[in-house]
Every structure is written in structure tokens, then in C-alpha cells.
Amino acid sequence: MIINSDIGSNIKKFRKKLGLQANKLAEQLGISPSYLNLIESGKRNIDGELLIKICNELRIELADLSSVKEINLNNSKIAITKFLKNKNINRLDLKIGPKIKAFRRQLGLQANKLAEQLGISPSYLNLIESGKRNIDGDFLIKISKELRVDLSDLTSRSDVNLENDISELLDDQLFEDLDILGPEVKDLVNTNPKIARALIKLGDNFRQKDHDIVNKVEKISSNKIDNRKTSFPGEVISDFLQNNKNYFPKLETFANKIFEKVQVNNRTRYIALCDYLKSEYSIIVKDIIPQNGKPFSKIYNKKKKELLLSDYNTLETKKLHAASQIAQEGAIKEIDEYLSNFNFPSNESKRLTQVALLNYCGAAILMPYKLFHSECKQLKYDLELLQNTFATSFEQVAHRVTCLQDPKLPGIPFHMLRTDIAGNISKRFSLSGIEIPRYGGACPRWNVYSAFTRPGVIQAAVSKMTNGEKYVCIARTVEKGVGRYGQSKSILSIGLGCEAKYAKEFVYTENLDISDKKTEIPIGVSCRTCDRLDCSQRAFPPLHKKFDIDINTRGVSVYVSDNNS
């Protein structure tokens, strides 16, 4: 069997990540070190049995070797597919089962229906989804067709974002003596994702209790106590969106139907949306000026069937509110169905997520999937041009490009975050694979922070993580608040990015030399987890590295001496 030569270099890369010597791996595989060297240099082909054995020893999956750089070349993909057709993939079953279940739920497909399509019993499908039955290659391919996903989606690497969250949690000093390695985290996420998410909940709860203690101490004089029972609802929303890849097909279908009915030019679309609310749901939209001291964005009076929108809002915001109200009236069942498939820690977080889905559907009405996807491809994701094309805000467009995850018509997998000038992350979502911190602020070298130095200007950069992965990242500030003289506005920064392999499809790389290492900006996730000891912006020492303070010597920061820099 012929395997693409890039697999050899990827084997070497994962081996080094584990800190495994070539002769040691060769011994474990039962081959000579010289033969392993030929494999890693791409001078020898690998048969299926040896390939599976290598994956087992390196604690990775087949798809990791063929797509680590996302070259996704036909030769390697075909070779793996052929191998899967003739072999049982016992090692992958425990990991594939939950993925099958997740994709099935994402499609809104009942288990008995999928079982019928596959020609098996519902009980047997349940055993597969729970990882209690092996799957042969032919059957796996059949499942991927019914779920409308690529084979690599089922056999690809695990939930990177969940891995990152767990890694960040375990980097706390509390677990320092346990010396938990990255592959061990990956194994946990692959085989027991529910347990991994439970650990994250415990971490969130611990963090919330810590904040509660601080609040109680600060407010003890006035006898006020913060009694919130939730652990950061905003993070729960991010987890929910991440769990669904920020793509909700039923809402897209509903939104497309509405768009067809209100399809007029962008300048009059607000009027068309208001007319639709009146004709279909007897809801009257009123633009009013808020009373002094009583600012608001929108108020919906269910009894009077009145939607009051503040005249201090921009037209883009008013359109989104009107479209979201249509979603509330016509798609609430679909929204509640999506919510029912997620375990929310509190009613507050569930209600906030409901609002997020209403806004998602509203944005989909303003920017329908197929039309928006077509414009994105044509304009190479130029956010300002897309903003003008659909008469929406910059933030709305940036958020919408992260939603293009229809398996039949996918867009670039982006990450997005929103932060204030103090570094508080209020939105985070990542399909690109970049690590966005869950606990604490991100690396100050990210251009999402430097964007505050040039308000309103899009800044583009090639960012290189500590694991060697490169991303094209853009950032721009936006203003939020009341559009009235004398009223201060808050300034937020929107960050958006993708893997460097998509550079040719992303307009912001036209003035960037991706191959020039001198233009790369070395970044980390956060100071606590970053290995870069030569960083002048280090605010805290890395948790997993020891450092000595020498009063006679100082490196680029107080936490780095000449000896360990």
C-alpha cells in the first residue's frame, strides 16, 4: 500500500512531541532504527498493520498522520480509506462512537431512523455509539454517508478545544506534582469526553466559588452577598456553541425561508422585517427615544404585541432585533430542541444561550447561508466588504463567518474572540484549533489586544503558537453603546483567524509573507502555560518550569534569568 511521504515526517513530529527516541520507538514497533529512519524520511512505504501499530505507540489517530498539516492529499486519504475497507478499526471504536452520536444529533436525526437507514437494529446502534461494538471499514464509510460527513470527521483528532481547556485546568499548581502529559489528556478527551467536561465544570465551579469569596469579603460591610448559582454563563454559551460547531441546520432552514419572503434591498430590509412581523404575528415595531435615565436596546411587550426599539441603536442593530423577534415567534421550538440536547448548569445559562440562538437565527435571516457563503468565497472573506454587501455590523459579519459549517457547503473553520481593553474575554469560539484561554487573559502578543492602539483599523498578522502551528489572525476594534452626544461608548476588540493553510482563501494575507519566519509573531495561550522564556511581555512565570531569582542578573523579564533564557 502506498502512503503519501508526508506521513513519515508527521510520524517524526509526533514522536518528538512525546520526547521519544527513534531507537526506542523502533524497539516498540519491532523494526530496526534504520528502517524507522527510512519511514520518517519518506523513503519507505508503510503497510496498514504497521501504520495502525505506529498510531497506537504514538497515541494518535490515523487521520492525524494524513492531516496534521491539513494537506489532505488524495493519495494518503485514498490509502487510508482502502485500508479501512478491509480492516477492523478496534482502537478507534471507543472514540468514533460518541462522534457518530454527536453528528447524528447535530442533524436532528433520531437513533431509530439512522439505524433503519443503516440496516441495523436501534440497540446495535446504541452499542456502537457507546463504544461497545467494533466497526469495520465498509460500515464506517456507510455511516459517514448517512451523516453527510467526511470519513476524516469521524476518525480525526479529538476535540482540540476540550483538550486545551483540560490542559489549562491541569496546569494549575494544584496538579503540578502529577506531571500529566499531553497524550494523557488526549486519551481522556477521546475515550471519556463526558468526564473531561465534568472536570471543566468542577474547574468552573471552583473558580466561581473563589470569586464568591472575594465578593463576600469586599461587600461584608454592606451585608451584600453575590448569590449567583451559575458558573460564568458566558462560558457555558461558548461551550454550547463549540459543542455544535456553531452550526444549527434547522435554524438555517427557517432563516432561508424568511429571507425569501423579505428579500428586498438592504436599505429597505428593516421596513420589510417590520412589515413581516406585523402581517405574520400581529407585532407592531416602534422606534422610540428612551426616557432620560432609562436606556434600553429593545423591549417586547407580549400582551400588547409591541416591539420597542431604541432610536439610539444603529440600523444594523435594529435589523438584528427585528429578525431575532421573527425567530422567537417562528423558530422557538427548534431552538428549544437544540437546548434540550445540552446539560446546562443553571436556568440562567440556558436562557442566555436561548438568546444567543435567537441572535444566531436573526443573523442568518439577514445573511442567508448559501448567499453569504458565495459572497465570502468571492470576496475572500473581506469583512468590511461583506459588511457593506449585507448592511450589517462588523461584529455581526465576523460572527457569521464562523457559522459556515454545513458539511455540504463548508467555509473556512475560523476562531473568534471578543475582548475589552482590560483583557476580559466575553466571546470565544474556535474551530481553527487555536487555543483560547478559558481561565484568565490571553497572551498580550495577540493582535486582538494591539488593535486597541489603532482603533477602527484591521490589523493582520501571522501568529505562531508554541506547538509550531501557524495562524492568520486579524483584529479590529468596535464601539458599543448609545449613539448620543455626551454618552460614553465601550470599545471592544474583535479577533478572527484561521490556520495558515487557508491563507490563499483569506484576503488579509495578500500583504503577508506566510513563508517568511521573520514576520511571524510568536504567541502563547497565557503566561502560565507558555514555554517561551525569551518573552519580554511575560507577566507571570510558567507553572511547569522552575526559575531562580538572581539579584545580580536579569533576563528579558524578572522571571527569566540569563541562565534559563
Secondary structure, DSSP 4 states (H G I P E B T S, - for coil): ----THHHHHHHHHHHHTT--HHHHHHHHTS-HHHHHHHHTT-S---HHHHHHHHHHHT--HHHHHHTT----HHHHHHHHHHHHHSB-HHHHHHHHHHHHHHHHHTT--HHHHHHHHTS-HHHHHHHHTT-S--BHHHHHHHHHHTT--HHHHHS---HHHHHHHHHHHTSGGGGGG---HHHHHHHHHH-HHHHHHHHHHHHHHHHHHHHHHHHHHHGGGT------SS-HHHHHHHHHHHTTT--HHHHHHHHHHHHHS---GGGHHHHHHHHHHHHH-PEEEEEPPPTT---SEEEETTTTEEEEETTS-HHHHHHHHHHHHHHHHSHHHHHHHHHTS--S-HHHHHHHHHHHHHHHHHHHHS-HHHHHHHHHHHTT-HHHHHHHHT--HHHHHHHHTT-EETTEE----EEEEEETT--EEEEEESS-----SSS---TTSHHHHGGGSTT--EEEEEE-TTS-EEEEEEEEEEES--STT---EEEEEEEEEEGGGGGG-GGGTT--TT-GGGEEE--S-TTT---TT-TT--S--TTS-----TT---SBTTB-TTT-
